[in-house]
């Protein structure tokens, strides 16, 4: 893993510069771009759409199961200029908005089926993802379960590429549909992890500390991705 430190004022632009480099490098091959929600959406304003074409597919890394367009990640994505420009460029999308009367298990199966169909159709394709880390150590929609290792393994480390569950009081948006540890480790070809803010310094230290396990700090998965770069404005605190 490459760890790159920048001033907070430069961090977003530096991260997106590398993202654009990857899109340009692989623009002649099928690309599946998977964006995290939250602060990672800020990168979308800086993406060079000229690197995108009909070989590009776009989706989210995880989803909040909600019909509310201000909560659902893909619904929020559709409000961006990036989304409109991508449509004009001929890109395809794996849409994870909740359909009428769709159950969370049905969305989960639909999302996983779409990901597997993309991989099967594009065996030489490249999956590029942006990752973030929550203050509690969650990554994508994978919440920590420090007191229930078996449940954590069942939800996120089985054969499934996508999992759904009720995180309850672990998050303000408890109903989650997320790509799994299995998917992230096995299928993502290139990942950029964007971690900004002083409040993330402590949890970033936990990611690289041997004192914590994956079920305690799910973001430790970033240490197991082959091609990943971490962009941050915080020096590591491993205490």
Secondary structure, 3 states (H helix, E strand, C coil): CEEEECCHHHHHHHHHHHHHHHHHHCCCCCEEEEECCHHHHHHHHHCCHHHCCCCEEEEECEEECCCCCCCCHHHHHCCCHHHHHHHHCCCEECCCCCCCCCCHHHHHHHHHHHHHHHHHHCCCCEEEEEECCCCCCCECCECCCCCCHHHHHHHHCCCCCEEEEECHHHCCCCEEEEECHHHHHHHCCEEEEEECCHHHHHHHHHHCCCCCCCCCCHHHHHHHCCCEEEEECCCCCCC
